[in-house]
Amino acid sequence: MDSLTEQIIAAAIEVHRILGPGLLESIYEEALCYELTQWRKKCRSGS
């Protein structure tokens, strides 16, 4: 796995750890975009 993939997976795990299960996909998407921007990565929403 390359570094970018590892960072995205780590960010997704962090979002899920903080928010927990059971929310709408759009909530996780927004939170993941926020988390990635905190790591100085660009993010574009699919919606």
PDBQT receptor file of N, H, CA, C and O in Angstrom, charges set to zero:
ATOM      1  N   MET A   1       0.841  -1.180   0.000  1.00  0.00    +0.000 N 
ATOM      2  CA  MET A   1       0.000   0.000   0.000  1.00  0.00    +0.000 C 
ATOM      3  C   MET A   1       0.888   1.246   0.000  1.00  0.00    +0.000 C 
ATOM      4  O   MET A   1       1.920   1.292   0.669  1.00  0.00    +0.000 OA
ATOM      5  N   ASP A   2       0.469   2.235  -0.753  1.00  0.00    +0.000 N 
ATOM      6  H   ASP A   2      -0.370   2.198  -1.297  1.00  0.00    +0.000 HD
ATOM      7  CA  ASP A   2       1.265   3.463  -0.767  1.00  0.00    +0.000 C 
ATOM      8  C   ASP A   2       0.869   4.382   0.392  1.00  0.00    +0.000 C 
ATOM      9  O   ASP A   2      -0.128   4.151   1.077  1.00  0.00    +0.000 OA
ATOM     10  N   SER A   3       1.654   5.402   0.589  1.00  0.00    +0.000 N 
ATOM     11  H   SER A   3       2.464   5.589   0.033  1.00  0.00    +0.000 HD
ATOM     12  CA  SER A   3       1.478   6.305   1.730  1.00  0.00    +0.000 C 
ATOM     13  C   SER A   3       0.127   7.016   1.714  1.00  0.00    +0.000 C 
ATOM     14  O   SER A   3      -0.513   7.152   2.757  1.00  0.00    +0.000 OA
ATOM     15  N   LEU A   4      -0.312   7.471   0.537  1.00  0.00    +0.000 N 
ATOM     16  H   LEU A   4       0.208   7.360  -0.310  1.00  0.00    +0.000 HD
ATOM     17  CA  LEU A   4      -1.592   8.171   0.445  1.00  0.00    +0.000 C 
ATOM     18  C   LEU A   4      -2.739   7.251   0.849  1.00  0.00    +0.000 C 
ATOM     19  O   LEU A   4      -3.636   7.658   1.587  1.00  0.00    +0.000 OA
ATOM     20  N   THR A   5      -2.711   6.019   0.368  1.00  0.00    +0.000 N 
ATOM     21  H   THR A   5      -1.983   5.688  -0.231  1.00  0.00    +0.000 HD
ATOM     22  CA  THR A   5      -3.750   5.052   0.731  1.00  0.00    +0.000 C 
ATOM     23  C   THR A   5      -3.774   4.825   2.235  1.00  0.00    +0.000 C 
ATOM     24  O   THR A   5      -4.843   4.794   2.845  1.00  0.00    +0.000 OA
ATOM     25  N   GLU A   6      -2.610   4.669   2.827  1.00  0.00    +0.000 N 
ATOM     26  H   GLU A   6      -1.742   4.695   2.332  1.00  0.00    +0.000 HD
ATOM     27  CA  GLU A   6      -2.520   4.463   4.274  1.00  0.00    +0.000 C 
ATOM     28  C   GLU A   6      -3.074   5.659   5.042  1.00  0.00    +0.000 C 
ATOM     29  O   GLU A   6      -3.734   5.485   6.067  1.00  0.00    +0.000 OA
ATOM     30  N   GLN A   7      -2.811   6.868   4.557  1.00  0.00    +0.000 N 
ATOM     31  H   GLN A   7      -2.275   7.009   3.725  1.00  0.00    +0.000 HD
ATOM     32  CA  GLN A   7      -3.313   8.069   5.221  1.00  0.00    +0.000 C 
ATOM     33  C   GLN A   7      -4.833   8.163   5.122  1.00  0.00    +0.000 C 
ATOM     34  O   GLN A   7      -5.496   8.549   6.085  1.00  0.00    +0.000 OA
ATOM     35  N   ILE A   8      -5.381   7.814   3.974  1.00  0.00    +0.000 N 
ATOM     36  H   ILE A   8      -4.842   7.500   3.192  1.00  0.00    +0.000 HD
ATOM     37  CA  ILE A   8      -6.836   7.853   3.796  1.00  0.00    +0.000 C 
ATOM     38  C   ILE A   8      -7.508   6.836   4.706  1.00  0.00    +0.000 C 
ATOM     39  O   ILE A   8      -8.515   7.141   5.345  1.00  0.00    +0.000 OA
ATOM     40  N   ILE A   9      -6.960   5.637   4.766  1.00  0.00    +0.000 N 
ATOM     41  H   ILE A   9      -6.142   5.389   4.247  1.00  0.00    +0.000 HD
ATOM     42  CA  ILE A   9      -7.518   4.605   5.641  1.00  0.00    +0.000 C 
ATOM     43  C   ILE A   9      -7.424   5.037   7.101  1.00  0.00    +0.000 C 
ATOM     44  O   ILE A   9      -8.377   4.862   7.860  1.00  0.00    +0.000 OA
ATOM     45  N   ALA A  10      -6.292   5.596   7.498  1.00  0.00    +0.000 N 
ATOM     46  H   ALA A  10      -5.518   5.739   6.882  1.00  0.00    +0.000 HD
ATOM     47  CA  ALA A  10      -6.128   6.062   8.882  1.00  0.00    +0.000 C 
ATOM     48  C   ALA A  10      -7.136   7.161   9.209  1.00  0.00    +0.000 C 
ATOM     49  O   ALA A  10      -7.696   7.181  10.305  1.00  0.00    +0.000 OA
ATOM     50  N   ALA A  11      -7.368   8.070   8.272  1.00  0.00    +0.000 N 
ATOM     51  H   ALA A  11      -6.913   8.055   7.382  1.00  0.00    +0.000 HD
ATOM     52  CA  ALA A  11      -8.344   9.141   8.493  1.00  0.00    +0.000 C 
ATOM     53  C   ALA A  11      -9.750   8.568   8.623  1.00  0.00    +0.000 C 
ATOM     54  O   ALA A  11     -10.523   9.008   9.473  1.00  0.00    +0.000 OA
ATOM     55  N   ALA A  12     -10.083   7.594   7.790  1.00  0.00    +0.000 N 
ATOM     56  H   ALA A  12      -9.454   7.236   7.100  1.00  0.00    +0.000 HD
ATOM     57  CA  ALA A  12     -11.407   6.966   7.854  1.00  0.00    +0.000 C 
ATOM     58  C   ALA A  12     -11.604   6.238   9.184  1.00  0.00    +0.000 C 
ATOM     59  O   ALA A  12     -12.681   6.306   9.776  1.00  0.00    +0.000 OA
ATOM     60  N   ILE A  13     -10.587   5.557   9.644  1.00  0.00    +0.000 N 
ATOM     61  H   ILE A  13      -9.712   5.501   9.164  1.00  0.00    +0.000 HD
ATOM     62  CA  ILE A  13     -10.667   4.866  10.933  1.00  0.00    +0.000 C 
ATOM     63  C   ILE A  13     -10.851   5.872  12.063  1.00  0.00    +0.000 C 
ATOM     64  O   ILE A  13     -11.637   5.639  12.981  1.00  0.00    +0.000 OA
ATOM     65  N   GLU A  14     -10.135   6.979  12.000  1.00  0.00    +0.000 N 
ATOM     66  H   GLU A  14      -9.496   7.168  11.254  1.00  0.00    +0.000 HD
ATOM     67  CA  GLU A  14     -10.250   8.016  13.030  1.00  0.00    +0.000 C 
ATOM     68  C   GLU A  14     -11.660   8.601  13.057  1.00  0.00    +0.000 C 
ATOM     69  O   GLU A  14     -12.233   8.793  14.130  1.00  0.00    +0.000 OA
ATOM     70  N   VAL A  15     -12.213   8.882  11.890  1.00  0.00    +0.000 N 
ATOM     71  H   VAL A  15     -11.748   8.726  11.019  1.00  0.00    +0.000 HD
ATOM     72  CA  VAL A  15     -13.579   9.414  11.805  1.00  0.00    +0.000 C 
ATOM     73  C   VAL A  15     -14.557   8.420  12.418  1.00  0.00    +0.000 C 
ATOM     74  O   VAL A  15     -15.421   8.808  13.205  1.00  0.00    +0.000 OA
ATOM     75  N   HIS A  16     -14.434   7.153  12.070  1.00  0.00    +0.000 N 
ATOM     76  H   HIS A  16     -13.733   6.838  11.430  1.00  0.00    +0.000 HD
ATOM     77  CA  HIS A  16     -15.358   6.145  12.600  1.00  0.00    +0.000 C 
ATOM     78  C   HIS A  16     -15.173   5.965  14.103  1.00  0.00    +0.000 C 
ATOM     79  O   HIS A  16     -16.144   5.743  14.826  1.00  0.00    +0.000 OA
ATOM     80  N   ARG A  17     -13.936   6.059  14.573  1.00  0.00    +0.000 N 
ATOM     81  H   ARG A  17     -13.147   6.239  13.985  1.00  0.00    +0.000 HD
ATOM     82  CA  ARG A  17     -13.671   5.931  16.012  1.00  0.00    +0.000 C 
ATOM     83  C   ARG A  17     -14.355   7.061  16.783  1.00  0.00    +0.000 C 
ATOM     84  O   ARG A  17     -14.923   6.837  17.852  1.00  0.00    +0.000 OA
ATOM     85  N   ILE A  18     -14.296   8.264  16.237  1.00  0.00    +0.000 N 
ATOM     86  H   ILE A  18     -13.834   8.446  15.369  1.00  0.00    +0.000 HD
ATOM     87  CA  ILE A  18     -14.880   9.420  16.919  1.00  0.00    +0.000 C 
ATOM     88  C   ILE A  18     -16.402   9.430  16.813  1.00  0.00    +0.000 C 
ATOM     89  O   ILE A  18     -17.092   9.637  17.811  1.00  0.00    +0.000 OA
ATOM     90  N   LEU A  19     -16.925   9.208  15.614  1.00  0.00    +0.000 N 
ATOM     91  H   LEU A  19     -16.364   9.040  14.803  1.00  0.00    +0.000 HD
ATOM     92  CA  LEU A  19     -18.372   9.324  15.401  1.00  0.00    +0.000 C 
ATOM     93  C   LEU A  19     -19.143   8.056  15.743  1.00  0.00    +0.000 C 
ATOM     94  O   LEU A  19     -20.312   8.119  16.125  1.00  0.00    +0.000 OA
ATOM     95  N   GLY A  20     -18.491   6.907  15.606  1.00  0.00    +0.000 N 
ATOM     96  H   GLY A  20     -17.541   6.856  15.295  1.00  0.00    +0.000 HD
ATOM     97  CA  GLY A  20     -19.166   5.647  15.865  1.00  0.00    +0.000 C 
ATOM     98  C   GLY A  20     -20.048   5.232  14.699  1.00  0.00    +0.000 C 
ATOM     99  O   GLY A  20     -20.126   5.929  13.688  1.00  0.00    +0.000 OA
ATOM    100  N   PRO A  21     -20.709   4.096  14.846  1.00  0.00    +0.000 N 
ATOM    101  CA  PRO A  21     -21.543   3.563  13.774  1.00  0.00    +0.000 C 
ATOM    102  C   PRO A  21     -22.944   4.176  13.761  1.00  0.00    +0.000 C 
ATOM    103  O   PRO A  21     -23.374   4.811  14.724  1.00  0.00    +0.000 OA
ATOM    104  N   GLY A  22     -23.638   3.968  12.645  1.00  0.00    +0.000 N 
ATOM    105  H   GLY A  22     -23.288   3.453  11.863  1.00  0.00    +0.000 HD
ATOM    106  CA  GLY A  22     -25.064   4.272  12.591  1.00  0.00    +0.000 C 
ATOM    107  C   GLY A  22     -25.465   5.606  12.007  1.00  0.00    +0.000 C 
ATOM    108  O   GLY A  22     -26.653   5.931  11.985  1.00  0.00    +0.000 OA
ATOM    109  N   LEU A  23     -24.507   6.395  11.529  1.00  0.00    +0.000 N 
ATOM    110  H   LEU A  23     -23.543   6.132  11.547  1.00  0.00    +0.000 HD
ATOM    111  CA  LEU A  23     -24.857   7.690  10.948  1.00  0.00    +0.000 C 
ATOM    112  C   LEU A  23     -25.039   7.558   9.437  1.00  0.00    +0.000 C 
ATOM    113  O   LEU A  23     -24.692   6.537   8.843  1.00  0.00    +0.000 OA
ATOM    114  N   LEU A  24     -25.582   8.598   8.834  1.00  0.00    +0.000 N 
ATOM    115  H   LEU A  24     -25.863   9.428   9.316  1.00  0.00    +0.000 HD
ATOM    116  CA  LEU A  24     -25.742   8.613   7.386  1.00  0.00    +0.000 C 
ATOM    117  C   LEU A  24     -24.377   8.711   6.706  1.00  0.00    +0.000 C 
ATOM    118  O   LEU A  24     -23.434   9.286   7.250  1.00  0.00    +0.000 OA
ATOM    119  N   GLU A  25     -24.296   8.142   5.518  1.00  0.00    +0.000 N 
ATOM    120  H   GLU A  25     -25.062   7.675   5.076  1.00  0.00    +0.000 HD
ATOM    121  CA  GLU A  25     -23.049   8.170   4.760  1.00  0.00    +0.000 C 
ATOM    122  C   GLU A  25     -22.562   9.603   4.532  1.00  0.00    +0.000 C 
ATOM    123  O   GLU A  25     -21.360   9.866   4.564  1.00  0.00    +0.000 OA
ATOM    124  N   SER A  26     -23.492  10.517   4.304  1.00  0.00    +0.000 N 
ATOM    125  H   SER A  26     -24.468  10.303   4.278  1.00  0.00    +0.000 HD
ATOM    126  CA  SER A  26     -23.118  11.911   4.041  1.00  0.00    +0.000 C 
ATOM    127  C   SER A  26     -22.396  12.539   5.239  1.00  0.00    +0.000 C 
ATOM    128  O   SER A  26     -21.526  13.392   5.060  1.00  0.00    +0.000 OA
ATOM    129  N   ILE A  27     -22.748  12.126   6.437  1.00  0.00    +0.000 N 
ATOM    130  H   ILE A  27     -23.455  11.434   6.582  1.00  0.00    +0.000 HD
ATOM    131  CA  ILE A  27     -22.081  12.636   7.646  1.00  0.00    +0.000 C 
ATOM    132  C   ILE A  27     -20.635  12.151   7.685  1.00  0.00    +0.000 C 
ATOM    133  O   ILE A  27     -19.717  12.927   7.951  1.00  0.00    +0.000 OA
ATOM    134  N   TYR A  28     -20.439  10.849   7.415  1.00  0.00    +0.000 N 
ATOM    135  H   TYR A  28     -21.185  10.219   7.199  1.00  0.00    +0.000 HD
ATOM    136  CA  TYR A  28     -19.084  10.302   7.397  1.00  0.00    +0.000 C 
ATOM    137  C   TYR A  28     -18.251  10.947   6.285  1.00  0.00    +0.000 C 
ATOM    138  O   TYR A  28     -17.065  11.221   6.466  1.00  0.00    +0.000 OA
ATOM    139  N   GLU A  29     -18.885  11.183   5.138  1.00  0.00    +0.000 N 
ATOM    140  H   GLU A  29     -19.849  10.960   4.991  1.00  0.00    +0.000 HD
ATOM    141  CA  GLU A  29     -18.177  11.795   4.015  1.00  0.00    +0.000 C 
ATOM    142  C   GLU A  29     -17.683  13.197   4.378  1.00  0.00    +0.000 C 
ATOM    143  O   GLU A  29     -16.533  13.546   4.111  1.00  0.00    +0.000 OA
ATOM    144  N   GLU A  30     -18.547  13.979   4.976  1.00  0.00    +0.000 N 
ATOM    145  H   GLU A  30     -19.481  13.695   5.192  1.00  0.00    +0.000 HD
ATOM    146  CA  GLU A  30     -18.168  15.338   5.382  1.00  0.00    +0.000 C 
ATOM    147  C   GLU A  30     -17.064  15.302   6.440  1.00  0.00    +0.000 C 
ATOM    148  O   GLU A  30     -16.110  16.077   6.377  1.00  0.00    +0.000 OA
ATOM    149  N   ALA A  31     -17.200  14.403   7.402  1.00  0.00    +0.000 N 
ATOM    150  H   ALA A  31     -17.975  13.773   7.453  1.00  0.00    +0.000 HD
ATOM    151  CA  ALA A  31     -16.196  14.287   8.463  1.00  0.00    +0.000 C 
ATOM    152  C   ALA A  31     -14.854  13.810   7.902  1.00  0.00    +0.000 C 
ATOM    153  O   ALA A  31     -13.799  14.278   8.330  1.00  0.00    +0.000 OA
ATOM    154  N   LEU A  32     -14.895  12.884   6.951  1.00  0.00    +0.000 N 
ATOM    155  H   LEU A  32     -15.752  12.504   6.604  1.00  0.00    +0.000 HD
ATOM    156  CA  LEU A  32     -13.658  12.397   6.346  1.00  0.00    +0.000 C 
ATOM    157  C   LEU A  32     -12.975  13.511   5.561  1.00  0.00    +0.000 C 
ATOM    158  O   LEU A  32     -11.756  13.660   5.633  1.00  0.00    +0.000 OA
ATOM    159  N   CYS A  33     -13.744  14.288   4.818  1.00  0.00    +0.000 N 
ATOM    160  H   CYS A  33     -14.735  14.166   4.760  1.00  0.00    +0.000 HD
ATOM    161  CA  CYS A  33     -13.172  15.425   4.089  1.00  0.00    +0.000 C 
ATOM    162  C   CYS A  33     -12.518  16.404   5.060  1.00  0.00    +0.000 C 
ATOM    163  O   CYS A  33     -11.418  16.897   4.808  1.00  0.00    +0.000 OA
ATOM    164  N   TYR A  34     -13.193  16.681   6.160  1.00  0.00    +0.000 N 
ATOM    165  H   TYR A  34     -14.087  16.281   6.364  1.00  0.00    +0.000 HD
ATOM    166  CA  TYR A  34     -12.630  17.582   7.169  1.00  0.00    +0.000 C 
ATOM    167  C   TYR A  34     -11.319  17.013   7.710  1.00  0.00    +0.000 C 
ATOM    168  O   TYR A  34     -10.318  17.724   7.803  1.00  0.00    +0.000 OA
ATOM    169  N   GLU A  35     -11.329  15.739   8.064  1.00  0.00    +0.000 N 
ATOM    170  H   GLU A  35     -12.142  15.162   7.989  1.00  0.00    +0.000 HD
ATOM    171  CA  GLU A  35     -10.135  15.095   8.624  1.00  0.00    +0.000 C 
ATOM    172  C   GLU A  35      -8.982  15.142   7.623  1.00  0.00    +0.000 C 
ATOM    173  O   GLU A  35      -7.846  15.426   8.003  1.00  0.00    +0.000 OA
ATOM    174  N   LEU A  36      -9.258  14.868   6.365  1.00  0.00    +0.000 N 
ATOM    175  H   LEU A  36     -10.181  14.637   6.056  1.00  0.00    +0.000 HD
ATOM    176  CA  LEU A  36      -8.203  14.890   5.354  1.00  0.00    +0.000 C 
ATOM    177  C   LEU A  36      -7.634  16.296   5.164  1.00  0.00    +0.000 C 
ATOM    178  O   LEU A  36      -6.430  16.453   4.965  1.00  0.00    +0.000 OA
ATOM    179  N   THR A  37      -8.481  17.306   5.223  1.00  0.00    +0.000 N 
ATOM    180  H   THR A  37      -9.459  17.179   5.385  1.00  0.00    +0.000 HD
ATOM    181  CA  THR A  37      -7.967  18.673   5.085  1.00  0.00    +0.000 C 
ATOM    182  C   THR A  37      -7.094  19.050   6.286  1.00  0.00    +0.000 C 
ATOM    183  O   THR A  37      -6.170  19.853   6.152  1.00  0.00    +0.000 OA
ATOM    184  N   GLN A  38      -7.381  18.478   7.449  1.00  0.00    +0.000 N 
ATOM    185  H   GLN A  38      -8.132  17.826   7.558  1.00  0.00    +0.000 HD
ATOM    186  CA  GLN A  38      -6.532  18.708   8.618  1.00  0.00    +0.000 C 
ATOM    187  C   GLN A  38      -5.144  18.104   8.406  1.00  0.00    +0.000 C 
ATOM    188  O   GLN A  38      -4.162  18.574   8.980  1.00  0.00    +0.000 OA
ATOM    189  N   TRP A  39      -5.070  17.069   7.584  1.00  0.00    +0.000 N 
ATOM    190  H   TRP A  39      -5.868  16.687   7.117  1.00  0.00    +0.000 HD
ATOM    191  CA  TRP A  39      -3.797  16.417   7.260  1.00  0.00    +0.000 C 
ATOM    192  C   TRP A  39      -3.178  17.029   6.004  1.00  0.00    +0.000 C 
ATOM    193  O   TRP A  39      -2.240  16.477   5.428  1.00  0.00    +0.000 OA
ATOM    194  N   ARG A  40      -3.722  18.187   5.588  1.00  0.00    +0.000 N 
ATOM    195  H   ARG A  40      -4.484  18.634   6.056  1.00  0.00    +0.000 HD
ATOM    196  CA  ARG A  40      -3.242  18.918   4.412  1.00  0.00    +0.000 C 
ATOM    197  C   ARG A  40      -3.402  18.122   3.120  1.00  0.00    +0.000 C 
ATOM    198  O   ARG A  40      -2.545  18.170   2.238  1.00  0.00    +0.000 OA
ATOM    199  N   LYS A  41      -4.500  17.396   3.022  1.00  0.00    +0.000 N 
ATOM    200  H   LYS A  41      -5.197  17.357   3.739  1.00  0.00    +0.000 HD
ATOM    201  CA  LYS A  41      -4.855  16.667   1.802  1.00  0.00    +0.000 C 
ATOM    202  C   LYS A  41      -6.079  17.329   1.199  1.00  0.00    +0.000 C 
ATOM    203  O   LYS A  41      -6.950  17.812   1.923  1.00  0.00    +0.000 OA
ATOM    204  N   LYS A  42      -6.146  17.351  -0.103  1.00  0.00    +0.000 N 
ATOM    205  H   LYS A  42      -5.439  16.958  -0.691  1.00  0.00    +0.000 HD
ATOM    206  CA  LYS A  42      -7.317  17.911  -0.769  1.00  0.00    +0.000 C 
ATOM    207  C   LYS A  42      -8.428  16.881  -0.771  1.00  0.00    +0.000 C 
ATOM    208  O   LYS A  42      -8.185  15.678  -0.868  1.00  0.00    +0.000 OA
ATOM    209  N   CYS A  43      -9.642  17.370  -0.664  1.00  0.00    +0.000 N 
ATOM    210  H   CYS A  43      -9.840  18.347  -0.585  1.00  0.00    +0.000 HD
ATOM    211  CA  CYS A  43     -10.797  16.484  -0.646  1.00  0.00    +0.000 C 
ATOM    212  C   CYS A  43     -11.921  17.146  -1.424  1.00  0.00    +0.000 C 
ATOM    213  O   CYS A  43     -12.152  18.349  -1.308  1.00  0.00    +0.000 OA
ATOM    214  N   ARG A  44     -12.613  16.343  -2.216  1.00  0.00    +0.000 N 
ATOM    215  H   ARG A  44     -12.425  15.366  -2.310  1.00  0.00    +0.000 HD
ATOM    216  CA  ARG A  44     -13.749  16.850  -2.971  1.00  0.00    +0.000 C 
ATOM    217  C   ARG A  44     -14.926  15.926  -2.700  1.00  0.00    +0.000 C 
ATOM    218  O   ARG A  44     -14.826  14.709  -2.856  1.00  0.00    +0.000 OA
ATOM    219  N   SER A  45     -16.020  16.509  -2.299  1.00  0.00    +0.000 N 
ATOM    220  H   SER A  45     -16.101  17.498  -2.173  1.00  0.00    +0.000 HD
ATOM    221  CA  SER A  45     -17.219  15.742  -1.971  1.00  0.00    +0.000 C 
ATOM    222  C   SER A  45     -17.844  15.170  -3.238  1.00  0.00    +0.000 C 
ATOM    223  O   SER A  45     -17.814  15.792  -4.300  1.00  0.00    +0.000 OA
ATOM    224  N   GLY A  46     -18.407  13.979  -3.107  1.00  0.00    +0.000 N 
ATOM    225  H   GLY A  46     -18.432  13.474  -2.245  1.00  0.00    +0.000 HD
ATOM    226  CA  GLY A  46     -19.075  13.342  -4.237  1.00  0.00    +0.000 C 
ATOM    227  C   GLY A  46     -20.491  13.819  -4.432  1.00  0.00    +0.000 C 
ATOM    228  O   GLY A  46     -21.112  13.516  -5.450  1.00  0.00    +0.000 OA
ATOM    229  N   SER A  47     -21.016  14.563  -3.473  1.00  0.00    +0.000 N 
ATOM    230  H   SER A  47     -20.511  14.810  -2.646  1.00  0.00    +0.000 HD
ATOM    231  CA  SER A  47     -22.408  15.005  -3.592  1.00  0.00    +0.000 C 
ATOM    232  C   SER A  47     -22.525  16.381  -4.181  1.00  0.00    +0.000 C 
ATOM    233  O   SER A  47     -23.633  16.890  -4.344  1.00  0.00    +0.000 OA
TER     234      SER A  47
